[in-house]
Amino acid sequence: MAPKVETKNSKSASRENIAFIRQMLGELHQVAEKEKADMLCYLIEMAYVEAGELHSRM
């Protein structure tokens, strides 16, 4: 993992990072669906929802 980098507006950067993670989870979910990986789809969906809730609280 990369070290945490502090920026002037770390709240804004954190919000962007969570949005990026959520976007990547959406793409991973599509791949998992194509592979019919049901459990993986479920876990990715849970992470996607959690990222959305975290993003909305920031």
Secondary structure, DSSP 8 states (H G I E B T S, - for coil): -------TTHHHHHHHHHHHHHHHHHHHHHHHHHTT-HHHHHHHHHHHHHHHHHHHH-
